[in-house]
Amino acid sequence: GATLLTMPLLSPLLLPLLLGCASALTALHTPRPVIRPSTCAKSTHRDTLSTSPLVMPLRSARPSRLLPVQMGLDVTTAKPEDVKVLVLGCTGYIGRFVTKELINRGYDVTAFTRERAGVGGKKSKEDIERDFSGAKVVVGDVCDAESLKRNGFGDKIDVVVSCLASRTGGIQDSWDIDYGASKKALDALIEQGGSHYVLLSAICVQKPLLEFQRAKLKLEQEIEAQDSVSYSIIRPTAFFKSLAGQVQLVKDGKPYIMFGDGQLSKANAISEPDLAAVIADGISKKEMHNKVQLLRRLTLHFNEQCVVCIAAILTLFLHACFFVACLLSLSPCYVLTLYRHRSRAHTRLQRTSRTPSNAASIYHAEYGPTPSDSIEPRAAYGVGLVRQTIGS
């Protein structure tokens, strides 16, 4: 009995202890990232960053140098409604999440789009305005510097967020979009006296094999080389859509696309809303400025996963014991109390049924007034029983 009573007290204390052990094992067995210099010649070390628990930035590839003198608005301390943000590639897969995240945070967002956007050019400007309620939508050509300045930078812009990506990944398309269009936006921001530039890059540029990877890496180097505006370069890993798309291709009977032996392109996917939140943090968080952030999901080794599973099983077992203990401790009391109440009620009923006044009241309630009020209650009750017997 004492053991059952102490289980409910120990159950809430064991769960934090088990989770603490799992966290300690994670910290002991997680290897530290190797510090490598950036591709820029002036690179000496990488800085660290801590953001959301869902996405874990690794070491920064930003070369250590003096931060640029910011002549424009300090976007880290200004109110979001006072910061004008121009989003390029707003109708793209990630661009849609980023634009909505910035709108939800209260920024003054300008969405730059083509006249006919979306897959196959199905969306008009009016459709995009409905998608991005709360943002200003402008139409232009990102590959045309004059169109970009006239339409995108018609008003004073403090921050540019580039989510541009080439559709085909071909040589010309990669250098026109992944490098050229984003570079034109950077030049226009510097020319106008803006403050900050956020680039959505890719983690695969660390080992460039494809043309769009080389184009993005070239753009990163030129962004790091300038000191007119601060910047945040985000290198995310694969998206869930990328992995799901491969599964769908295999289901349709098409071949699975694999680079090398499969180890080169393996990645832990991250969700699109999490990535959008990190990109928006690249504006407001000072510690993310002038750095290249490598994003990946935090994973556990097999032995760490086993510890977590065992902790979960033990927690469920302890809660089950607690539930059984509650039932064992409450059930006898409940049955005993119910039996006592029923016994008392039965005794009380027997006593009241023998009372003459109570018998008369029962008779009057069921059979109406007696022929003579002088009949004794017990006799009247007997007459009623006789009538009831004859009637039946």
C-alpha positions as CSV (number, residue, x, y, z in Angstrom):
1,G,0.0,0.0,0.0
2,A,2.8,2.4,0.8
3,T,4.5,1.6,-2.5
4,L,1.3,2.3,-4.5
5,L,0.9,5.6,-2.6
6,T,4.5,6.7,-3.4
7,M,4.3,5.9,-7.1
8,P,2.2,9.0,-8.0
9,L,4.8,11.2,-6.2
10,L,7.8,9.6,-7.9
11,S,6.3,9.5,-11.5
12,P,6.6,13.3,-12.2
13,L,10.1,13.3,-10.8
14,L,11.5,10.4,-12.9
15,L,10.5,12.0,-16.3
16,P,12.8,15.1,-16.0
17,L,15.6,12.8,-14.7
18,L,15.3,10.5,-17.7
19,L,15.1,13.3,-20.2
20,G,18.1,14.9,-18.6
21,C,20.1,11.7,-19.0
22,A,19.1,11.6,-22.7
23,S,20.2,15.3,-23.2
24,A,23.5,14.6,-21.5
25,L,24.2,11.6,-23.7
26,T,23.3,13.8,-26.7
27,A,25.8,16.4,-25.7
28,L,28.6,13.9,-25.1
29,H,28.2,12.0,-28.3
30,T,27.4,14.9,-30.7
31,P,30.6,15.6,-32.7
32,R,31.7,19.2,-33.0
33,P,31.6,20.6,-36.5
34,V,35.0,21.0,-38.2
35,I,36.1,24.6,-38.6
36,R,37.0,25.2,-42.2
37,P,37.9,28.5,-43.8
38,S,35.5,30.2,-46.2
39,T,36.1,30.3,-49.9
40,C,36.9,34.0,-49.5
41,A,40.6,34.7,-49.1
42,K,40.1,36.8,-46.0
43,S,38.4,34.1,-44.1
44,T,39.9,33.1,-40.7
45,H,37.2,31.4,-38.7
46,R,33.5,30.8,-38.4
47,D,31.1,32.2,-35.8
48,T,28.3,30.3,-34.1
49,L,24.6,31.1,-34.0
50,S,21.8,29.7,-31.9
51,T,18.2,30.0,-33.2
52,S,15.2,27.7,-33.3
53,P,15.4,24.2,-31.8
54,L,13.9,22.9,-35.0
55,V,16.6,24.1,-37.2
56,M,20.2,24.2,-36.0
57,P,22.7,26.5,-37.7
58,L,26.2,25.2,-37.9
59,R,29.3,27.3,-37.9
60,S,29.3,30.4,-40.0
61,A,31.4,30.8,-43.1
62,R,31.6,34.5,-42.8
63,P,35.2,35.9,-42.8
64,S,36.1,37.8,-39.7
65,R,36.5,41.5,-40.7
66,L,35.1,44.8,-39.6
67,L,31.4,45.1,-39.9
68,P,30.1,47.5,-42.6
69,V,29.2,51.0,-41.4
70,Q,25.4,51.1,-41.7
71,M,24.2,54.4,-43.1
72,G,20.6,53.3,-43.4
73,L,18.0,52.1,-40.9
74,D,19.1,49.8,-38.1
75,V,16.7,47.0,-38.9
76,T,17.5,45.0,-35.7
77,T,16.1,47.7,-33.4
78,A,13.5,49.4,-35.6
79,K,9.8,48.4,-35.4
80,P,8.8,46.0,-38.1
81,E,6.2,48.4,-39.5
82,D,9.0,50.9,-40.1
83,V,11.1,48.5,-42.1
84,K,10.4,48.3,-45.8
85,V,11.2,44.8,-47.2
86,L,11.4,43.9,-50.9
87,V,10.9,40.2,-51.5
88,L,12.2,38.8,-54.8
89,G,10.9,35.4,-55.9
90,C,7.8,35.8,-53.7
91,T,5.7,33.3,-55.8
92,G,8.3,30.6,-55.6
93,Y,8.0,27.6,-53.4
94,I,9.9,29.0,-50.4
95,G,9.2,32.6,-51.4
96,R,5.5,32.2,-50.6
97,F,6.3,31.1,-47.0
98,V,8.8,33.8,-46.5
99,T,6.5,36.6,-47.8
100,K,3.6,35.5,-45.5
101,E,6.0,35.2,-42.6
102,L,7.2,38.7,-43.1
103,I,3.6,40.0,-43.4
104,N,2.6,38.2,-40.2
105,R,5.6,39.8,-38.4
106,G,4.3,43.2,-39.4
107,Y,7.0,44.3,-41.9
108,D,6.1,46.7,-44.7
109,V,6.4,44.1,-47.5
110,T,6.7,44.8,-51.2
111,A,6.4,41.6,-53.3
112,F,8.1,41.8,-56.7
113,T,6.7,39.5,-59.3
114,R,6.3,38.9,-63.0
115,E,3.2,39.9,-64.9
116,R,2.2,36.3,-65.2
117,A,3.7,34.3,-62.3
118,G,3.4,30.8,-60.9
119,V,3.8,27.5,-62.7
120,G,2.9,28.0,-66.3
121,G,2.2,31.7,-65.7
122,K,-1.3,30.9,-64.3
123,K,-1.3,33.7,-61.6
124,S,-2.0,37.3,-62.4
125,K,-1.2,40.3,-60.3
126,E,-4.7,40.2,-58.8
127,D,-4.2,36.6,-57.7
128,I,-0.9,37.4,-56.0
129,E,-2.5,40.3,-54.2
130,R,-5.1,38.0,-52.8
131,D,-2.4,35.5,-51.8
132,F,-0.4,38.2,-50.0
133,S,-3.0,40.3,-48.3
134,G,-1.2,43.1,-46.5
135,A,1.7,43.4,-48.9
136,K,2.2,45.7,-51.9
137,V,2.6,43.8,-55.1
138,V,4.6,45.3,-58.0
139,V,5.3,43.8,-61.4
140,G,8.6,43.9,-63.3
141,D,11.5,41.9,-64.7
142,V,14.2,40.9,-62.2
143,C,16.7,40.3,-65.0
144,D,16.3,44.0,-66.2
145,A,18.1,46.4,-63.9
146,E,16.1,49.4,-65.0
147,S,12.8,47.5,-64.5
148,L,13.9,46.4,-61.1
149,K,14.9,49.9,-60.0
150,R,11.8,51.5,-61.4
151,N,9.3,49.1,-60.0
152,G,11.0,47.4,-57.0
153,F,12.9,50.4,-55.7
154,G,10.4,53.1,-56.5
155,D,10.0,53.6,-52.7
156,K,12.9,53.6,-50.2
157,I,13.8,50.0,-49.5
158,D,15.6,49.0,-46.3
159,V,15.9,45.3,-46.8
160,V,16.0,43.0,-49.8
161,V,15.1,39.3,-49.3
162,S,16.1,37.3,-52.4
163,C,14.4,33.9,-52.8
164,L,15.2,33.7,-56.5
165,A,16.1,30.3,-58.0
166,S,16.4,29.2,-61.6
167,R,13.7,26.8,-62.8
168,T,15.8,24.6,-65.1
169,G,19.2,24.8,-63.4
170,G,20.8,25.2,-66.9
171,I,23.9,27.2,-67.5
172,Q,22.3,30.3,-68.8
173,D,19.3,30.2,-66.5
174,S,21.5,29.7,-63.5
175,W,23.7,32.7,-64.2
176,D,20.8,34.9,-65.2
177,I,18.7,34.2,-62.1
178,D,20.8,32.6,-59.3
179,Y,23.6,35.1,-59.8
180,G,22.6,38.0,-62.2
181,A,19.1,38.9,-60.9
182,S,20.1,38.7,-57.2
183,K,23.3,40.7,-57.9
184,K,21.3,43.4,-59.6
185,A,19.1,43.7,-56.5
186,L,22.1,44.0,-54.3
187,D,23.6,46.8,-56.4
188,A,20.2,48.6,-56.4
189,L,20.0,48.3,-52.6
190,I,23.5,49.7,-52.2
191,E,22.8,52.5,-54.7
192,Q,19.7,53.5,-52.8
193,G,21.4,53.5,-49.4
194,G,19.6,50.4,-48.0
195,S,20.6,48.6,-44.9
196,H,20.4,44.8,-45.2
197,Y,20.4,42.0,-47.7
198,V,19.1,38.4,-47.1
199,L,20.0,35.7,-49.6
200,L,18.4,32.3,-49.7
201,S,21.2,30.1,-50.9
202,A,21.7,26.3,-50.6
203,I,23.8,24.0,-48.5
204,C,25.0,22.1,-51.6
205,V,27.1,25.1,-52.6
206,Q,29.8,23.8,-50.2
207,K,30.7,21.2,-52.9
208,P,29.6,22.8,-56.1
209,L,29.0,20.3,-58.9
210,L,26.1,21.9,-60.8
211,E,25.9,25.2,-62.5
212,F,23.4,26.8,-60.2
213,Q,25.6,25.9,-57.2
214,R,28.5,27.7,-58.8
215,A,26.3,30.7,-59.6
216,K,25.1,30.9,-56.0
217,L,28.5,30.5,-54.6
218,K,29.9,33.3,-56.8
219,L,27.1,35.6,-55.6
220,E,27.9,34.7,-51.9
221,Q,31.5,35.7,-52.5
222,E,30.5,39.1,-53.9
223,I,28.1,39.7,-51.1
224,E,30.8,39.0,-48.6
225,A,33.3,41.1,-50.4
226,Q,31.2,44.3,-50.2
227,D,30.9,46.4,-47.1
228,S,28.1,48.8,-48.0
229,V,25.2,46.9,-46.4
230,S,25.0,44.1,-43.9
231,Y,23.8,40.7,-45.0
232,S,22.6,37.3,-43.9
233,I,23.2,34.3,-46.2
234,I,21.0,31.2,-45.4
235,R,22.1,27.8,-46.7
236,P,19.3,25.4,-46.0
237,T,19.3,21.7,-46.5
238,A,16.7,19.8,-48.5
239,F,13.0,20.6,-48.2
240,F,10.4,18.0,-47.4
241,K,8.9,18.6,-50.9
242,S,12.2,17.5,-52.4
243,L,12.1,14.1,-50.7
244,A,8.4,13.7,-51.2
245,G,8.9,14.5,-54.9
246,Q,11.4,11.7,-55.3
247,V,9.1,9.2,-53.6
248,Q,6.3,10.2,-56.0
249,L,8.5,9.7,-59.0
250,V,9.4,6.2,-57.9
251,K,5.7,5.4,-57.3
252,D,5.0,6.6,-60.9
253,G,7.6,4.1,-62.2
254,K,10.2,6.7,-62.9
255,P,13.9,6.3,-61.9
256,Y,15.2,7.6,-58.6
257,I,17.8,10.4,-59.1
258,M,20.9,9.8,-57.1
259,F,24.3,11.6,-57.1
260,G,27.3,9.3,-56.8
261,D,26.7,6.5,-54.2
262,G,24.0,8.5,-52.5
263,Q,26.1,9.7,-49.6
264,L,26.9,13.0,-51.3
265,S,23.3,14.3,-51.4
266,K,21.9,12.8,-48.2
267,A,20.3,15.3,-45.9
268,N,17.8,15.7,-43.1
269,A,15.0,17.8,-44.5
270,I,13.5,20.8,-42.8
271,S,10.0,22.2,-43.1
272,E,9.2,25.3,-45.2
273,P,7.7,27.3,-42.3
274,D,10.8,26.8,-40.2
275,L,13.0,28.0,-43.0
276,A,10.8,31.0,-43.5
277,A,11.1,31.9,-39.8
278,V,14.9,31.7,-39.9
279,I,15.0,33.9,-43.0
280,A,12.8,36.5,-41.2
281,D,15.1,36.2,-38.2
282,G,18.0,37.1,-40.5
283,I,16.5,40.7,-40.5
284,S,15.8,41.2,-36.9
285,K,18.5,39.3,-35.1
286,K,21.9,41.1,-34.9
287,E,23.8,37.9,-34.3
288,M,22.8,36.6,-37.8
289,H,24.1,39.6,-39.6
290,N,27.3,39.3,-41.8
291,K,27.3,35.5,-41.5
292,V,26.6,32.5,-43.6
293,Q,24.2,30.2,-41.8
294,L,24.2,26.4,-42.6
295,L,20.9,25.0,-41.6
296,R,20.1,21.4,-40.8
297,R,17.8,19.6,-38.5
298,L,19.2,18.3,-35.2
299,T,19.4,14.5,-35.3
300,L,20.2,11.8,-32.7
301,H,22.4,8.9,-33.0
302,F,21.0,5.4,-32.7
303,N,22.1,4.9,-29.0
304,E,20.6,8.3,-28.2
305,Q,17.3,7.4,-29.9
306,C,17.3,4.2,-27.8
307,V,17.7,6.1,-24.6
308,V,14.8,8.4,-25.5
309,C,12.6,5.4,-26.4
310,I,13.4,3.7,-23.1
311,A,12.6,6.9,-21.2
312,A,9.3,7.2,-23.0
313,I,8.4,3.5,-22.3
314,L,9.3,3.9,-18.6
315,T,7.3,7.1,-18.4
316,L,4.2,5.3,-19.8
317,F,4.7,2.4,-17.4
318,L,4.9,4.7,-14.4
319,H,1.8,6.6,-15.5
320,A,0.0,3.2,-15.9
321,C,1.1,2.2,-12.4
322,F,-0.1,5.6,-11.1
323,F,-3.5,5.0,-12.7
324,V,-3.8,1.5,-11.3
325,A,-2.8,2.7,-7.9
326,C,-5.5,5.3,-8.0
327,L,-8.1,2.7,-8.9
328,L,-7.0,0.3,-6.2
329,S,-7.0,3.0,-3.6
330,L,-10.3,4.5,-4.6
331,S,-12.4,1.5,-5.5
332,P,-12.7,-0.1,-2.0
333,C,-13.6,3.2,-0.5
334,Y,-16.2,3.9,-3.1
335,V,-17.8,0.4,-2.8
336,L,-17.8,0.5,1.0
337,T,-19.3,4.0,1.0
338,L,-22.0,2.9,-1.5
339,Y,-22.8,-0.2,0.6
340,R,-23.1,1.8,3.8
341,H,-25.4,4.4,2.1
342,R,-27.6,1.6,0.7
343,S,-27.8,-0.2,4.0
344,R,-28.8,3.0,5.8
345,A,-31.4,3.8,3.2
346,H,-32.9,0.3,3.4
347,T,-33.1,0.5,7.2
348,R,-34.7,3.9,7.0
349,L,-37.2,2.6,4.5
350,Q,-38.2,-0.3,6.7
351,R,-38.6,2.0,9.7
352,T,-40.8,4.5,7.8
353,S,-43.0,1.8,6.2
354,R,-44.1,0.7,9.7
355,T,-45.1,4.1,10.8
356,P,-48.9,4.5,10.7
357,S,-48.8,8.1,9.4
358,N,-46.5,7.1,6.6
359,A,-48.8,4.2,5.7
360,A,-51.8,6.5,5.5
361,S,-50.0,8.9,3.3
362,I,-49.0,6.2,0.9
363,Y,-52.6,4.9,0.8
364,H,-54.0,8.4,0.2
365,A,-51.4,9.1,-2.5
366,E,-52.2,5.9,-4.4
367,Y,-55.9,5.2,-3.8
368,G,-57.4,8.5,-2.8
369,P,-59.3,9.3,0.5
370,T,-60.8,6.5,2.5
371,P,-64.6,6.1,2.8
372,S,-64.3,7.0,6.5
373,D,-61.7,9.3,8.0
374,S,-62.0,7.4,11.3
375,I,-60.4,4.3,9.8
376,E,-57.0,3.7,11.4
377,P,-54.1,4.3,9.1
378,R,-52.8,0.7,9.4
379,A,-56.4,-0.6,8.7
380,A,-56.7,1.8,5.8
381,Y,-53.4,0.5,4.4
382,G,-54.8,-3.1,4.8
383,V,-58.0,-2.1,2.9
384,G,-55.9,-0.6,0.1
385,L,-53.9,-3.8,-0.2
386,V,-57.2,-5.8,-0.4
387,R,-58.6,-3.5,-3.1
388,Q,-55.4,-3.7,-5.0
389,T,-55.5,-7.5,-4.9
390,I,-59.1,-7.7,-6.0
391,G,-58.6,-5.3,-8.8
392,S,-55.6,-7.2,-10.1
